[in-house]
Amino acid sequence: MAKPKPQNNDDLGTFVIGALLGSLAGAIAALWFAPRSGKETRHEINHQAAEIRENIEHVATDARRRVEGDSIDDSIQEGKAEARRFRQGLYQDQLPTN
């Protein structure tokens, strides 16, 4: 039965903030130095905003997995182990005492 490793929430929060700030800085630099028309610039802003949104969703999904457990398989294995312990407890209660 694999138990999730304790994660330091400060490290995860620092990573998320760094990823967001890095994405924002990259988007600003790209817009600042790229000579484009207004229409092209708006399209690029929308495109980069979508990429940032996807990155945030990916980081949030990974964080949720770490908090809730590594995978569905781990949860299934944990449930099976708990069922075994429960059955053993029921059978032990039914054994005659001498």
C-alpha positions as protocol buffer text, in pm:
chain_id: "A"
residue {
  index: 1
  type: MET
  ca { x: 0 y: 0 z: 0 }
}
residue {
  index: 2
  type: ALA
  ca { x: 172 y: 316 z: -120 }
}
residue {
  index: 3
  type: LYS
  ca { x: 111 y: 626 z: 83 }
}
residue {
  index: 4
  type: PRO
  ca { x: 149 y: 970 z: -74 }
}
residue {
  index: 5
  type: LYS
  ca { x: 465 y: 1147 z: 23 }
}
residue {
  index: 6
  type: PRO
  ca { x: 408 y: 1457 z: 234 }
}
residue {
  index: 7
  type: GLN
  ca { x: 455 y: 1761 z: 18 }
}
residue {
  index: 8
  type: ASN
  ca { x: 569 y: 2097 z: 138 }
}
residue {
  index: 9
  type: ASN
  ca { x: 289 y: 2334 z: 36 }
}
residue {
  index: 10
  type: ASP
  ca { x: 530 y: 2628 z: 47 }
}
residue {
  index: 11
  type: ASP
  ca { x: 741 y: 2469 z: -228 }
}
residue {
  index: 12
  type: LEU
  ca { x: 437 y: 2405 z: -446 }
}
residue {
  index: 13
  type: GLY
  ca { x: 307 y: 2758 z: -394 }
}
residue {
  index: 14
  type: THR
  ca { x: 647 y: 2905 z: -475 }
}
residue {
  index: 15
  type: PHE
  ca { x: 663 y: 2696 z: -792 }
}
residue {
  index: 16
  type: VAL
  ca { x: 316 y: 2805 z: -905 }
}
residue {
  index: 17
  type: ILE
  ca { x: 393 y: 3172 z: -842 }
}
residue {
  index: 18
  type: GLY
  ca { x: 725 y: 3140 z: -1026 }
}
residue {
  index: 19
  type: ALA
  ca { x: 560 y: 2967 z: -1322 }
}
residue {
  index: 20
  type: LEU
  ca { x: 293 y: 3235 z: -1345 }
}
residue {
  index: 21
  type: LEU
  ca { x: 540 y: 3522 z: -1319 }
}
residue {
  index: 22
  type: GLY
  ca { x: 770 y: 3360 z: -1574 }
}
residue {
  index: 23
  type: SER
  ca { x: 482 y: 3312 z: -1818 }
}
residue {
  index: 24
  type: LEU
  ca { x: 371 y: 3671 z: -1771 }
}
residue {
  index: 25
  type: ALA
  ca { x: 724 y: 3807 z: -1819 }
}
residue {
  index: 26
  type: GLY
  ca { x: 768 y: 3599 z: -2135 }
}
residue {
  index: 27
  type: ALA
  ca { x: 438 y: 3720 z: -2276 }
}
residue {
  index: 28
  type: ILE
  ca { x: 522 y: 4085 z: -2205 }
}
residue {
  index: 29
  type: ALA
  ca { x: 870 y: 4052 z: -2359 }
}
residue {
  index: 30
  type: ALA
  ca { x: 727 y: 3884 z: -2668 }
}
residue {
  index: 31
  type: LEU
  ca { x: 470 y: 4158 z: -2715 }
}
residue {
  index: 32
  type: TRP
  ca { x: 719 y: 4436 z: -2645 }
}
residue {
  index: 33
  type: PHE
  ca { x: 981 y: 4325 z: -2899 }
}
residue {
  index: 34
  type: ALA
  ca { x: 764 y: 4179 z: -3175 }
}
residue {
  index: 35
  type: PRO
  ca { x: 650 y: 4427 z: -3441 }
}
residue {
  index: 36
  type: ARG
  ca { x: 293 y: 4325 z: -3522 }
}
residue {
  index: 37
  type: SER
  ca { x: -33 y: 4485 z: -3615 }
}
residue {
  index: 38
  type: GLY
  ca { x: -298 y: 4539 z: -3349 }
}
residue {
  index: 39
  type: LYS
  ca { x: -503 y: 4246 z: -3478 }
}
residue {
  index: 40
  type: GLU
  ca { x: -202 y: 4013 z: -3471 }
}
residue {
  index: 41
  type: THR
  ca { x: -106 y: 4137 z: -3124 }
}
residue {
  index: 42
  type: ARG
  ca { x: -457 y: 4072 z: -2988 }
}
residue {
  index: 43
  type: HIS
  ca { x: -450 y: 3724 z: -3140 }
}
residue {
  index: 44
  type: GLU
  ca { x: -111 y: 3657 z: -2979 }
}
residue {
  index: 45
  type: ILE
  ca { x: -237 y: 3783 z: -2642 }
}
residue {
  index: 46
  type: ASN
  ca { x: -535 y: 3548 z: -2661 }
}
residue {
  index: 47
  type: HIS
  ca { x: -310 y: 3259 z: -2762 }
}
residue {
  index: 48
  type: GLN
  ca { x: -64 y: 3319 z: -2478 }
}
residue {
  index: 49
  type: ALA
  ca { x: -348 y: 3364 z: -2227 }
}
residue {
  index: 50
  type: ALA
  ca { x: -484 y: 3023 z: -2334 }
}
residue {
  index: 51
  type: GLU
  ca { x: -139 y: 2866 z: -2287 }
}
residue {
  index: 52
  type: ILE
  ca { x: -107 y: 3020 z: -1941 }
}
residue {
  index: 53
  type: ARG
  ca { x: -454 y: 2892 z: -1851 }
}
residue {
  index: 54
  type: GLU
  ca { x: -356 y: 2541 z: -1963 }
}
residue {
  index: 55
  type: ASN
  ca { x: -34 y: 2558 z: -1760 }
}
residue {
  index: 56
  type: ILE
  ca { x: -226 y: 2664 z: -1451 }
}
residue {
  index: 57
  type: GLU
  ca { x: -476 y: 2381 z: -1499 }
}
residue {
  index: 58
  type: HIS
  ca { x: -191 y: 2133 z: -1540 }
}
residue {
  index: 59
  type: VAL
  ca { x: -16 y: 2253 z: -1223 }
}
residue {
  index: 60
  type: ALA
  ca { x: -345 y: 2246 z: -1031 }
}
residue {
  index: 61
  type: THR
  ca { x: -419 y: 1892 z: -1150 }
}
residue {
  index: 62
  type: ASP
  ca { x: -73 y: 1774 z: -1046 }
}
residue {
  index: 63
  type: ALA
  ca { x: -111 y: 1940 z: -706 }
}
residue {
  index: 64
  type: ARG
  ca { x: -453 y: 1780 z: -657 }
}
residue {
  index: 65
  type: ARG
  ca { x: -308 y: 1437 z: -744 }
}
residue {
  index: 66
  type: ARG
  ca { x: -30 y: 1483 z: -493 }
}
residue {
  index: 67
  type: VAL
  ca { x: -273 y: 1581 z: -220 }
}
residue {
  index: 68
  type: GLU
  ca { x: -533 y: 1313 z: -295 }
}
residue {
  index: 69
  type: GLY
  ca { x: -290 y: 1033 z: -383 }
}
residue {
  index: 70
  type: ASP
  ca { x: -74 y: 936 z: -675 }
}
residue {
  index: 71
  type: SER
  ca { x: -337 y: 754 z: -878 }
}
residue {
  index: 72
  type: ILE
  ca { x: -666 y: 573 z: -888 }
}
residue {
  index: 73
  type: ASP
  ca { x: -475 y: 245 z: -863 }
}
residue {
  index: 74
  type: ASP
  ca { x: -335 y: 352 z: -526 }
}
residue {
  index: 75
  type: SER
  ca { x: -687 y: 430 z: -404 }
}
residue {
  index: 76
  type: ILE
  ca { x: -815 y: 92 z: -525 }
}
residue {
  index: 77
  type: GLN
  ca { x: -529 y: -90 z: -353 }
}
residue {
  index: 78
  type: GLU
  ca { x: -593 y: 103 z: -33 }
}
residue {
  index: 79
  type: GLY
  ca { x: -963 y: 11 z: -49 }
}
residue {
  index: 80
  type: LYS
  ca { x: -883 y: -358 z: -99 }
}
residue {
  index: 81
  type: ALA
  ca { x: -646 y: -356 z: 198 }
}
residue {
  index: 82
  type: GLU
  ca { x: -911 y: -192 z: 416 }
}
residue {
  index: 83
  type: ALA
  ca { x: -1167 y: -454 z: 307 }
}
residue {
  index: 84
  type: ARG
  ca { x: -922 y: -732 z: 402 }
}
residue {
  index: 85
  type: ARG
  ca { x: -867 y: -577 z: 746 }
}
residue {
  index: 86
  type: PHE
  ca { x: -1243 y: -543 z: 792 }
}
residue {
  index: 87
  type: ARG
  ca { x: -1306 y: -909 z: 696 }
}
residue {
  index: 88
  type: GLN
  ca { x: -1031 y: -1030 z: 928 }
}
residue {
  index: 89
  type: GLY
  ca { x: -1188 y: -833 z: 1212 }
}
residue {
  index: 90
  type: LEU
  ca { x: -1529 y: -990 z: 1146 }
}
residue {
  index: 91
  type: TYR
  ca { x: -1387 y: -1342 z: 1136 }
}
residue {
  index: 92
  type: GLN
  ca { x: -1187 y: -1290 z: 1453 }
}
residue {
  index: 93
  type: ASP
  ca { x: -1504 y: -1177 z: 1635 }
}
residue {
  index: 94
  type: GLN
  ca { x: -1672 y: -1507 z: 1537 }
}
residue {
  index: 95
  type: LEU
  ca { x: -1391 y: -1732 z: 1662 }
}
residue {
  index: 96
  type: PRO
  ca { x: -1472 y: -1919 z: 1985 }
}
residue {
  index: 97
  type: THR
  ca { x: -1278 y: -1808 z: 2290 }
}
residue {
  index: 98
  type: ASN
  ca { x: -1133 y: -2073 z: 2522 }
}
